[in-house]
Amino acid sequence: MLGSSNIWVLIQLVTLDDRVMITTQQQQGLYNPRFERDGCGIGAIVNVKGERSHTVVRQALTILQNLRHRGAQGYDPQTGDGAGIITQKPHAFLVDVALRLGVSLPSAEDYAVGMVFLPTDAGQRNEILTIFRNQSERVGLEWLGHRSVPVDTDVLGEAAAIVQPAVYQVFIGRGRAQNDDLAFNRSLYLARRLTENFANVQLGPAASAMHVASLSVHTIVYKGMLLPEQVSTYFLDLTDPRFTSAMAAVHSRFSTNTFPTWSLAHPFRWLCHNGEINTIRGNINWFRAREVTLANELFGEFAAELRPLIAPGQSDSACLDDAVELLMLTGRSIDEALRILVPEAWQKNTFLDKARRSYCEYNATLMEPWDGPAALCFTDGRVLGVALDRSGLRPCRYTITHDDTIILASEAGVLPVPTEQIKIWGRLKPGEMLLVDTMQQRVISDFELKAKAAGQFDYSGWVDRHITQLESGAESESDVVADLNRQQTAFGYSREELITSLAAMAVSGEEAVSSMGDDTPLAVLSHKARPLFDYFKQQFAQVTNPPIDPLREDMVMSLTIYLGAKGNLAAPPSSSALLVRLESPILTSVELSQLKRLPALKTRTLSTLFPVATGVAGMQMALSELIDTAAKEARSGAALIVLSDLGVDASHVAMPSLLVVSAVHNHLINLGLRSRTDLVIETGEARSPHHFACLLGYGAVAVAPYLALASVKNLVERGELSRRVSSQEATNSYIKAISKGVTKILSKMGITTLQSYCGAQIFEAIGLSDELIEEYFPDTSARIGGLTLSELATETLTRHIAGFKKSTSVGDLPPPGGYVHYRNAGESHSWSPEAIATLQHATITNSFKAYSAFQAIANADVGSPLALRHLLAPVSTKAPIELAEVESAADLVKRFTTGAMSLGAISQESHEALAVAMNRIGGKSNTGEGGEDPARFAAVSKDNSQNSAIKQVASGRFGVTIHYLINADEIQIKIAQGAKPGEGGQLPGHKVDAQIAKLRHSTPGVSLISPPPHHDVYSIEDLAQLIFDLKNANPRARISVKLVSEAGIGAVAVGVAKAGANKILISGDNGGTGASPLSSIKHAGAPWELGLAEVHQTLIINRLRDRVVLETDGQLRTGRDVVIAAMLGANEFGFSTAPLIVQGCIMMRKCHLNTCPVGIATQDPELRKRFRGKPEHVINYFFFVAEEARSIMANLGIKSFSELVGRTDLLHQRRIEGPAKSQHIDLSALLHRPEVEHTAVVVAAGFRPDDYDESLLSQCRPALEDKTPVVLSRRINNAQRSTGALLSGEIARRHGSDGLADGSITLRFEGTAGQSFGAFLAGGVSAYLVGAANDYVGKGLSGGRLVVAPPPQALFDQEAPVLIGNTTLYGATSGSLFVAGTAGERFAVRNSGALAVVEGVGDHGCEYMTGGVVVVLGVVGRNFGAGMSGGLAFVLDADGLFHLRCNTGMVDIQRMTSDADQSDAVLLRQIINRHIGHTHSAKASAIMANWDWHLPKFVKISPKKECISDQKRTATATISSARRPASHEVHGHV
Amino acid sequence: MSEPTGFLKIPREKTPYRPVQERAHDWQYIGPKKVPYEKSARQAGRCMDCGVPFCQSDFGCPVHNAIPEWSDMVSRGHWHEALHSLHATNNFPEFTGFLCPAPCENACVLNREQSPVTIREIELAIIEQGFVSGWVSPRVPTVLRQERVAVVGSGPAGLAAAQQLRRRGFQVSVFDKAKHPGGLLRYGIPDFKMAKSVVERRIEQMEAEGVEFVMGVKVGKDRSLEELRRDYDAVLLAVGAEAPRDLVTPGRELGGVHLAMDYLCQQNRAHSGESSPPTISAKGKRVVVIGGGDTGSDCIGTARRQGAKSIHELSLLAVPDVKGGGDALWPLPSNDLKVSHAHEEGCERIFGVITTSFSGQNAKVQQLHAIQCELRDGQVFHKPGTEFTLDVDLVLLAIGFVGVPEGFASSTPGLVQRPNGTLAGDSNGMTTLPGVFVAGDARRGASLIVWAIAEGRQAAVAIERYLQK
């Protein structure tokens, strides 16, 4: 369905819309430009006094160049992804240059300058300029003239030059009746938008070359498809000394494509952005819902011409820019606009006063947050500000100088400042804003800005008057449903679901857990009538933004939602209607009836039932009637519409709830009615977190799941729960579990508030027809066609009839199920009993004949297709060749890997047997994320090497030492995993035995948490940095990045390739060998066939395919699977479940219970004895697979495997037996071959480290070779990144995990270090830095010592200057860090053994820490100690409020009173003394000088429960391991 | 699986039969007098709730009993629910509960490394609990249909089909040549394995549900199949595969050499009072049972109780391996040495031998001549020099069955018999005659009761579909 005839939303927009996205690539095959994303670096400089100078411009351009490493280039190294600058309008300069053109400009306040990209064709250009002039005059402005901006085309890269626009400036005067500035700005907006519209109409596609980069009285933007250093050489204006400004902001872009797109460069008209708005789809939809009112108010007669107000087809940042502009046009200041759009996380912040909370809440009722990682630099030409998103996911550091200059940037050190000029070194905190007001000539703090805003109106009074709440729901009789069993069956419940899912939730308040992935067919391939929800797959964040940890970082999460008619953005606060605040979107029957009774909320209930007798056609009729009725009710003033399927009986059937919600929601949006009327769905269908997420994601604000609640009660009554609870408790637990599940689903997309998730449609549909999608789920990605509305009706009726058939039997239970576990009459499973038994018999007896029986089952040669690949078949275009001519099996198996299954997830026996097998055949096994015993690094014998060739680096960084990294052939960064993409993990305490705890540097018996994100990868440029770190650590290893298939992964993969990865692994959604939440296993991610094909195609289109090896995995089982994967683009192939089956796994799906009866997924010593797997069995299996592949190759006439890669021309879609709905599937998009030449993969020709690092290494050789101590001194700046990693890798290679003796190498640095200073620093290396450092200091610290102290000459006007950035000591295993200043967010995150002293930290200090000791001699941010399961922290609690900043979920706080354990005091004192010794800290010295006075101010933070008895041991071990790895009993100073 | 580690904590515990010295002297059920419900509930807690329950797969249970479900229910004490679940797949759990060799237990995942769940006993406990509690009551159809179906044969296949069809509302008549319904359940199974009352209470239930039993009518003789086709909308042939395999060897004609089924049937008839005391009795005799299968075992048990002087069992197959060895791979059937209750009660087992002839005087058998042999690729090879002779008074031939009753197929034109003795049918079980279906042993050859029930249920579905067309 996705051939050239397909009308894809974006293409339509590209050709029809006014604001055209200039892109040379259109949607083709699986590539769709809508998924493109970017990341970057931002910077700004302001003269606070407002003094304009050319110096400011020049310095801004220097900042830009120093951010070069945060941007990227495509296949053409001379073409950047984009760079630009925004400055104040250089009035004097413009007057001069305009005059030369005969244009006399009026005073600065009376004209605007527009920076415009225009077609290079003079005719077209003039046409547009004429339109511009006419439209300006039409809205009452005065056209003053235009100017061709002088540029030096020679500096451009080839790719950028091809699409270079003509750059013009237009001058537009205030004109008649524009005496008020707001009216002037509105007119300028009108002129621009109308020009864009008319140009589109008159010029057609040629108008796409037009882009108004800026049009303002106060600012001007110079930008383009440039490298940072090209900005000033390309735009000659910028080097003209007459060009002056008091402020300038710059941006260096890193995009996930290589297409030259001039318009997408930042800054936009008002802001530049580092990060990504995840909620963009919902934000745009909600804007559309509001825009009728807003446009009418702002633009009167022109309103109709302007919609949609947020032009489609733009990047997320451009949309945000539009929204800012529109809010400014309502009369709000630019900073006010940003506060509304990107609010702080106020809901759970107990530090906020009532006025500020109320202010935030008022804004929340107007606008859902534009959520996602964001460092935003904005300016209106008079003020310049920066703001961070509510979670603080992008860095922003600033320097204020004694001569009134402020420098702000993504990094510290972007502009050298004389040391004695330094006044303040600061950083922006999460949700904070900093504003430089050149009119007031001062820097305004976040606190002052927000306090002032909150005081401008009585927001508290407003909240009290306009927002009400429901009383908490009591139990009621109405939750009991008559003929429950029939209803359950009619809505598709099964006993399995009731017991494994609902009962589990009702008992534990947690979502049900399962394991071993999903081996059932896609809903569209299933013979069962599956709920509509099953056709939707949750999307998730990977690389370009981080998923959030909803448990440990609950402080930013919020399920609060406001129900009722929404306020008007353009109207004053007083005019709003009543709103109901819901703390959770799940309503009990009691709550729903309360809602319906609220007098001030006009509610209408509409039934979503239709008569069974009307059959399939009846549903369509009922649906269109419902939509019309809903619109009618909305028009007549209903503030709330409840869609209800209550009352299902033998003759009435419920329409799918998701269908009705989305249909009504979208219809109301299209009619501009959605902001006046809210939607609630009352349905028997919703029961799993995924169902609720779908309903909310497609527009319901609340869900009343009456049947699920009745079922829970019934389970309690029938005694089906594993624990005795009252039905009220069970109901509460169930609702809690669903709430947590929904929270997790939004957090995996990186979204923190339900308000932003609601209507955001963050799903991909798999197996729904284009008609169904276009009509009812607009803008949802659906790439393979499938189910039509009438088939959907058929499925609905089938389920209903099963429930209400005239059965003769009484007391029938709902059907047994079979959706999770295999059941005879249930859903098909690819791991059927026959498949398991035949594969095991074949590999144990080494019988290819027996394997053939398995192959027939697994390839669906008989029976129905279970996967997309079963619908594809190789077609021969050549004569077959002899099998002997085909590349040997021994060569083929080298392309095979086993999946990342950690020791911990699986037993040592299983893990080692896999490693031995893979090493023998030359394939690769994978450590998984649990580290590896160094004893395995050294081969016992050639045939028995247990060293895993692939070492994984996952978010938990367990056991990731420099020694581990240096022993890898390949280092795999796991961004996501198929079973639960976007989520973290937990290794339950009962699986953490002594050995596993040792490898993971943790405590036996204590649960270990892997965070959802890599805390050093919140954006694409961060990934580039991590890859750079790892390449430095081990320059010989290939770096791979593991992603999970989802729509849009092609763009992500391009970004990953540009970030320097050598290999990309695309995991399918069905894989998974460990425990995961059930709804994640089933509903997140897409099949690998789609992801792999999309990545392959997108890389080709971007001319990057030759840079990376592609691997795929996810239930690969046979040679046929391998051949098809190769044809879709894979070079290598990962297997996990199948090798485990070969080892004896029988798909118990009990990995999460530690009861694996075959000794694989268990650490129970008794059960481990049952392990019977042998390396030989695994080897037999892989050779069978290879032989099968060879025979297919022989048939195709193909000799060498590499000839197969990407050969979709050798594939065709075959028609095989399957359900009717599967007959509409169209896989042509998968088989698309882009018409771009590409060459075979050239595996990266090694990594060439920077000269700086090379010279460090070579000068340290005496220490490495003869252990002669070395001392070096160096200047350092922010371009020097990962300093120390290269050296440390070499130390580990030569000297193992212990490194060198203390004092062997001393490095003295001066300046501002770049990111990852001291990453993986090995034992024996001490690095002293006088100055500051950026993010990721001491990442993976492996025994080295890091010291950071401020320059003594600096005259700080603050107590503890910010010296280091965010996410420090991430995954450090040993060593020490001393900082005589403040650190950013996430200090010592996942520290598992390092010792650290610091004088202040941001939010989330010591998060997920499992070992080591941290001392904080100053203020800490919020959420300290979240998820901290090991180690110790001491904090100087000067204001006595530490308990409010600490997350006590896992830790206890003890005050260091004189009667406390004296050994703690001794330890603390000893550590602080070391700190003084290394840093000469004045603050620490003052504390020591009055020790007895300060000691009681300290609090000790230690993990609860299990760890307490081990405290002393941990502490002692840490002291020794702080310098040396834990395995060494070395005592000495730290 | 109310307790995830039940299988580690609870050892497998089979309910022992009554002591040999007690049970071998009466005709009562060999098992305990009271069903040990609590123990079964505890044993059910060993079920691991497998992700892939091989027990209910084709490696295990032919009716695909929802074993993990009802194990879970029973272990939680939800007997009534368990009964619902059990009855949903199996009409007569008591027949299988008493008699099934339980392929499910062989396929049980716990059988791989440990010992399987006592699935058969749990099944029996559930259904007996059901009868004791009065939960097994007639399920009279609420909707009656006009179509009439004749079921020929009242063995487990016929009964299962009849009950299923009746519950769907059809008018069902069951024909059988015998005096009472039940087929081999009644006439082939000795009382000490399952009492006649177990069959009778089911027949009563079916009669109450409205199934008509027409007894003493031999179809093909008393009433032709054509006649049935005329009078009924569909006919199911569930006539079994009772034609015995005979031994073609010199001396076969001598007195005292009998077919096992003749021997067992007359003993069963005698017990139920249907006929006078058995004419073939083992009392005081030296008995040789030829054939090492279940029927042979029944003969041994019967002979023991009749007071045989000595009993030998001759098997063609070599001594199987004891547990743990062999090349059988789980979940394939294991090749273990099986010791039946009858073996325990005393008999001498001779493996790997073939009978070459009988000899005797006065037309009565006195000696059995045999030789050791080897089976290779289905062929028997004698081992010269290993001949031996046994003194015998009674020889019972329990060497299998060869198809539907003799003459049955030929009695009806158009009915096709396969070379293996079964009736030919399509994948739905419809024979070459439209509207005439076949199920059970008559279709698949002599097999387990559980297969007969499975076949009967499938036939009911096929017949309903046929009648709806």
Interface residues (C-beta under 8 A of the other chain):
Chain A: R495 I499 M516 R718 G719 E720 S722 K806 T808 S809 V810 G811 D812 L813 P816 V820 H821 Y822 R823 N824 A825 H829 W831 S832 P833 E834 I836 A837 Q840 H841 I844 T845 I1146 M1147 M1148 R1149 K1150 L1153 T1155 P1157 V1158 E1166 L1167 R1170
Chain B: S2 P4 T5 F7 L8 M48 D49 C50 G51 V52 P53 F54 Q56 S57 D58 F59 H64 A66 P68 E69 D72 R76 G77 H78 E81 H84 S85 A88 A107 V109 L110 R112 E113 Q114 R139 P141 T142 V143 R167 R168 G169 L329 P331 L332
